[in-house]
Amino acid sequence: MSCGTLMSHINIREFTTFAINNKTTGNCAGVIQTTDNMISGLTDQEVADSRREHGWNILTPPKKQSLWVLYLEKYKDPIIKILLVAACVSLILAVIEDEYIETIGIFFAIFLATTVGFIFEMDAARKFDVLTQLNEEQQVKVIRNGQVMLIPRKDIVVGDTVLVETGDEIPADGVLADSNSLQIDESMLTGEPIATKSVAETSNPQSTTSNPQPSTEAAYAANYVMRSTMVMNGRGRFVVTAVGDATEIGKVARSSSEKSAVKTPLTLQLDRLGKLINKFGFSLSILSAVLFLGHDILVNPLWQTIGTDGADYLAMAHIVLKYFMMAVTLIVMAVPEGLPMAVTLSLALNMRRMLKSNNLVRTLHACETMGAVTVICTDKTGTLTENRMTVQECSVPVSGKEKMDDSVVQEIYKGISVNTTAHLDGAKGIGNPTEVALLLWLNEHGVDYLALRQETEIVEQKPFSTETKQMSTTVRNADGTTHTYVKGAPEIVLAQCIITPEALAEIRKTLLGYQQKAMRTLALARDGRLQAVVGISDPVRKDVPEAVSRCHGAGIEVKIVTGDVDATACEIARQIGILDADGNAVRGSSPSIAVGNERLSISGAEFAALSDGEAAKVAKSLCVMSRARPQDKQRLVNLLQKQGQVVAVTGDGTNDAPALNHAHVGLSLGSGTNVAKEASDMTLLDDSFGSIANAVMWGRSLYRNIQRFLYFQLVVNVAALLLVIAGSLVGTEMPLTVTQILWVNIIMDTFAALALASLPPSREVMKDKPRRQTDFILNAQIIKGIITTGLMMFAVMFVYLLYCEYGFDLFGGDTNHAGVDPRELTRFFTFFVMLQWWNLFNARCIGSNQSAFRRLWAARGFLSVLLGILAGQWLIVQYGGAMFRCVPLSMTDWLILIAVTSPVLWAGEAYRRMKGNPSIIKK
């Protein structure tokens, strides 16, 4: 389009008046009022000047609560409140007796527990914040220095000329300079789903108010576009008048940029589990304390002195405090208050790591749901192929023969140049990959597409859509003649052309040859006359066959749903291992997929013509759907879901949004439209199917890591609860003090969560069958393992406790031993912690038959936590003193304790070796 042609589409007076008088954006006249600026965009110096004056295109996030407020909220936790009450009671008695050591220890343990938990939660929150900031890196097409280029959204400045088309998100507020059939979804601001936009505003162009005046039918002027709205149809060019907080969305909806936390299905399931354990723990704790206190009142003579002169009320208060502390200890051990943090840590780490493997998680549930996926409906172009399109063949039908006549070729060049929305920035393409391939082909032949484009005036342009499968552009030449150029699916374009049966048969034969070479085919026409058919190659990604094989091994069916023709799609399916060399289906291990009399491929039109019952049968066995429209993809997803399948689906177009929304996991492509990305749960930044297989592996590993944490924590709970109760029954001094229990709690809640959440994913999970979404996270095998291991630990600890209490008398030895001395209690405490320390190795192997030492060096986070626990225990024992009721142990004591507790690991190793399959989880 020439400069004169472009200027004929711009109401200069209206545009300049708005730019100068819009007080919300400042005086922009110096930046955008000149004709040159609107045609060639800003220069680098003008960009810098504008940014200094108007700032970056970033919305200021809502003000967050201060760290102190967030930290103090940790003390509102019910468990912490109970501990604080216990500490206050202990303080009262400490004041009376002038003995503060234990009270200080309780307060210190509470402070340590809340602070460590707070630090880890803040770290997880920062990981989530990093992901949200990626939205500002979204690429936008602008004109600068006379060139079309891609820049991050945050770099947009007032005065920039921005190009948008179907599926794009408007990056900033501005006024249209050019548009074609432009329709925008403004529901985020006005509630109106579709607003038609045009350059010629119907309101008073002489208005000098601070904002453009809308017509009576619309909330905003028809030539005014706003940040965060979506282009649903057409294309346009606009000049930016407001960025960042000065935009409409920045002024009226700043708070909307902060998304509320959404609980995932797994989180809800864990909430239910936590509430169940809470009720059990509180009930058991209170009942135990009441029973023990009642027993003491009945048998202890001290209570008989109540009301007499010899009554020792301080001693009675000590007894009551003892059983109150026992109840508190039981509650602290029973309630899994670290469970939410474990899930948060796992999700945060998973999202961060998945980002490194080119999966941008947009909704939390996608992390876990990907692990349960049974069917993947994938696009072909860019996902299975490299999206590196090259024009390989071009056939021009002339008199029934393939001949490249100069005049015919020149018309083909012209049609390609004007009937496109793509651009070239040097050797780099901007826009649809197919259109970019055509422009690069022109470049190779020495054709200047911009010169050809500027020779004509675009009268009308109908962008490509997945429904019409074509794009058309009507242009007016310098001599006043008009021509309509069309490109699209060969069967659609050929149906509109006047062509002889013989020529049609020859063309179809040519197209079939291209398609059997896995080429994408395209037909070009002018004024109802076929110009050429083009074969565009797009090689299969090297990692895709292996990724498809991994999915099949994991029990996941892979179905290609593409807009391409059947022959091309089936050839790609053969190359990647969905179909074998004979055209038969290569199935995964899922038993729910039908075999036998199968329909392996079908076109979108054929699928749409089937009844629901027939379509449901086809959906089971289908491997390839060609010429699929968005509604066909959505119907396929819905039918598979009704059959109990968990479906992940890819999509890149605006019209794919419904299918992405309906799928259990919607996977948008990094090269796709912003509409598709907003509707999806995860974005494949590299568009590769290999990233989908990795996401499944990450999802399954996330679920398994949470199972590992639950196993470890509940084993500790069972052993410790039984130990405290049994110790009270035999009349020993409370085997574990409140401060010691709090340290154990920190180990199993915080450090264990970090250790097990940080475990890297294992390819072993891809050998399992998909889990059902309704499966409870604690299956029968895990529960059996928790009970068995917990009881065994309790038995060993209880025998050791009796030994410490009664000495050799228990075994016919020394009869002069009486009670438990501080050194024995210290050994007992360390013995208990070391049992859990070794059991962390076993927890790491949940769901695996591999040794705990396999690739241990790669689990650096796990090793760091193990060393941290060991160092912490040593410091507490050697220097904790009366605060932790500990006395220093010798090196010999430490070596013996480490050695005698290590059979926990060796027994686990022997069990895994003997079984030769998952130790506790059996799918």
Order of alpha helices (4+ residues) and beta strands (2+ residues): alpha-alpha-alpha-alpha-alpha-alpha-alpha-alpha-beta-beta-beta-beta-beta-beta-beta-alpha-alpha-alpha-alpha-beta-alpha-beta-beta-beta-beta-alpha-beta-beta-alpha-alpha-beta-beta-beta-alpha-alpha-beta-beta-alpha-beta-alpha-beta-alpha-alpha-beta-alpha-beta-alpha-beta-alpha-beta-alpha-alpha-alpha-alpha-alpha-alpha-alpha-alpha
